[in-house]
């Protein structure tokens, strides 16, 4: 019994104090908020999830708690990570860029949890600054486009010529990205990426494509506004 009490006293003595715990939890929260803001600001596409953004803020706090609980004890490390290994995450991550933000969220929690404040602040600021830079210069984009035009139409030379006239009238640039058999007999499904002269002219291009004989199921999905017309 005396030895058990002595071990318990040594364990509690090695735990961080309440002000220390609150400081590092607050630091993890302060660093995770800019992470979430940068993710929201630079995110493109239709895979945006509000719950994922909230997870980016909460995950560093949880990892900080785990790291503070582990401290310098290898036994606690094996025990805690063994327990965490039982957790299974069923939500698939569709965008590889989301994985990068998730890793940074974990890194914030680890660096704050091991009480390396300078590495946490400098590392987070550097990665987020680079993420904003890559977004600002559109690094990796082959060309920017305003939306995707989808429709079905018979693959006829005269109709395709009329389609090209409509696209040249409204677009600075257009490219065929997919062409496949349609469920409509004798028709094909077309998908074009468009860069419009005037993004406000979306209703005009949809109306003109619908006037082409045989054109059906015309949809224009705008990249910026995420609208379907």
N, C-alpha and C positions, 0 to 999 in steps of 0.2 A: 504493500500500500504506500509507504513513504516514497518508494522509487517511482510508482505511478504518478503520485502528486508532483514529484520533482520533474518528471518528463513533461507533465502537463504545464508546469510553470515555465519550463524552458521553451515549450511550443508557443505559449501565449506571449512570452517576452520577445520572441522573434517576429511576432506579427507587427505590422506597421500601426502607428497610432491613428486615432480617428481623424485629426486634422490632416495627416498625411494622406489617408485614404480619400477624404473628400477633395483634397487638392488635385490628386491625380485623376479622379473621376471627372472633375470639372475640366481639367486640361484635355482629357480624352474627348469630352463633349465639345469643347471649343475648337479642337482640331478637326473633328468629324463634320461639323457644320459646313465649313468651306468645301470640304470634300463633296458633300451632298449638293451644295450649290453649284459647284463646277460640273458635276455629273448632269444635273438638270439643265444647265445652260448649254452644255456641249452635246447633249444627247440628240440623235437624229433617228428617225425611223418610227415604226409603230409598236416596238417592244417596250415602250416606257411603262414602268410600274411604280405606283406610289408606294407600295409596300416595300419594294426594293430600296427606294430612297430612304425610307425610315430605317430599314435594316442597316444601311450604311452608317447611320448616326448611332444606332444602339449597339452594333457589334463591337466597336472599339471599347465601349464601357464594359461589356461582358468579358472581353479578352483581358482588359486591365484588371478586373476583379480576379480572374483566374491567375494571372501572373503575380499579383500581389499575394494571393493565397499560397502560391507555390514558394515564393521567396527563394531561399538557397537550399531547400530540401528536395533531394532527389526522390525520396519516398513519396512526398506529396505530389511531385511532378508526375510520376508513373500512375499514381492513384487517380488524380484528376483527369489526366489525358486518357486514361483507360475508361473512365466514366463517360467522357465526352465522345469517345469513339463509338459508343452505343447509339448515339444520335444519328439518324439518317435524314438527310435533306432530299425531299422528293421534287423540289422545284428545279426544272432544267434552266440553265443559263444559255440563252440563245445567241447572245452577242459576246464575242471574245473580249471586247472592250469592257463589258460589264465585269468580267472576271478580274481585270486589272484594278478596277475601283474596289472590288471586293478584297483583293489582296492588300491594297493600300489601307483599307479599313482595318484589316487584321494587323498589319504592321504598326498602325497607330496604337492599337491596344497593347501590342507586345512591347514597343519602345516605352510607352508611358508606364506600363505595368512593371518593367524592370527599372523604372525611375531614371531613365536616360532622357531627361527633358530636352536637352539640346538636339540630340539626334531626332527626337520626335518632331520638334518644331521645324528644324532645318530640312529634314527629309520630306515632311509633308508639304511644306511651302515649295520646295524645289520640284517635286513631282507635279503638284497642281499648276505651278507656273508653266512647266513644259506642256502639260495637257492643254492649257489655255492657248499657248503658242501654236501647237499643232492644229488646234481647232481654228485659230484665227487665220493661219496661212493656208487652210484647207489641204494640209499635207496628206498625200495618198490619193486624192481625188483625180480621176482621169479627166472629167469635166463636170461642171455643176449642171444640174437639171432641175427644172421646176416641178415636173410631175411625170406621171406614166399614163399613157392613153391606151386603153384596152377596148377591143371590139372584135366582132366576127364579121367576115365578109368573104364572098367567093373570090378565089385567087384568079381573077380575070385581068388581063393586061390593061383594058380600058379603065376599069374601076381603080386599079392601083395607080394609074397615071393621074386620075382625078384626085385620089388621096394625096399624092405627092404635091399636087398644086395647092391643096388646102394647107398641108403642113408647111410648105415654103412660104405661104402667105402669113402664117401666124408665128412661125418658129425661126429663131436664129440658128438652131441646131436640132436635129432629130436623128434618132438611131433606132433601128429595129432590134429589139432584145430577145423576143421569143416569137416563134411561128410554129403552130401545131394544129393538128386536126381538130375541128370543132365538132360538137355534138349535133350541130345542124348539118344536114346532108349537103355535100357539095361546098361547104364553107371551111374557112380556116380561122383560127384565133390569132389575132395580132396583138403585140404589146410593143409600144414605142416609148422611149424616153424622149422628153421634149424640153427644150430651152426656149421659152416664149419671148417674143419681142415685148409684149405687154402682158404681165401676169394677170391683169384685170380682164383680159379677153377670153377667159376660160369658157364662158357660155357660148361665145361665137364659134370657137373651134369645135365644140361638141355638137352644136346645131348644124354646122356645115358638114361634118363627118356623117351625121345621121341622114343628110340629104343624098348621100351617095347610094345609088341603087344596090340593094342587097346588104347594106351595113346594118348591124343590129347589136344590141347589148353594148352600146357605147358608154364607156366610163372613163372619167379623167380623175386620177388620184393625185392631188397636189402634194408635193414633197414638204413644203414649208408649213402650210396650214393644216395638212392631214385631212383635207376635205375630199369627199367623193361627189362628183357632179354627173 
